Amino acid sequence: MQKKRGAGRPRLPRKPRQATSAVTEITEGENNLDPLYCLCRQVSYGDMILCENKKCNEWYHFPCVQLRQKPKGKWYCPHCRGDRCDVINPDLIE
């Protein structure tokens, strides 16, 4: 005759499993209060430039818009220039 598995040993109560979360909170910026700028939607850092279009009011990081130094004269962001850098989007003209 075979013994039943675990026969003769008292059963210990199982510990309840602790809930674990597979969700990782993603934070943007340093503390979620910093505004996001530019095409990259990152916080302010380094040299930045403001689009001259009064309807735009957006700041851009120099590297994101291929600038190494402040341009002479007015500067318009890629959105306001339209598809080509020498054409201003008519919907955003001041």
N, C-alpha and C positions, 0 to 999 in steps of 0.2 A: 504494500500500500504506500502511495506517495503522499508526502506532506503537501498541504496547500502552501502556496507561496505566502510568506509572511505569517504563517500560522504561529501562534504562541507569542508574537510580539505585539505590544500595544501600538495602535495607530496614533501618530502625532497629528495634531490639527495642522492643516496647511496654513501657511502665512498668506494673507491676501497680497496679490501682485500690486505693485505700485504702478500707477499710470505713468507712462513716459510719453513725452511729446516729440513727434518727428518734425514739428514745425520750428523753423529757425526764424527769429525776427530779423528782418533786414532793415537796417537803418540807413537813411540817406543823410549825408552831412555829418557834422560832428555830434549834434545833439537833437536832431529832428526839428530844430527851430531855425536853422540856417536856411535862408532862401537858396533855391537852385537857379542857376543861370546857364546861358549858352546852349549850343547844340548838344553838348554832352550831358546837360542837366546835372551838373556838379556844383558844389559850393564855390564861392569866390576864392581865387588864389592867383598869385602872379599878376602879370600885366593883363589888364582887361580894357575893352573899348566899348563905348555905348553907341548904338545905332543912332544916326542923326535924324531918322524919321520920327517925328513926334508921336505918331500912332503906334510905333513899335515899342520903344522904351525898354529894350532888352540889352543886357551886357554880355560880352563874348570874351573868352580867353584868347589871347593872341595866337597860341599854337592851333587852336581849333578852327580859326579862320585864316590860317596861313600868313600871319603877320609876325614880323620880327621887331618892328618899330612902329611908332604912331604915324599913320599916313598924314600927308599934308592935305589940307582941305577937309571937306565932308566925307564921311565914311558911312556906307549903308551895308547892313547885314545881308547874308545870302538870301534870306526870305524876302526882304524888301527889294533887292536887285532883280528878282525874277530868275528865270533860267540862265540868263547870261549876266555877267558882272556889269555890263554897260546899259542894261535895261532895268528901269525901276518899275516895280509892280504898280499899275495904276490904282489899284484899290487902296494902296497905302500911301499915296502921295498926300503931303500935308495940305 
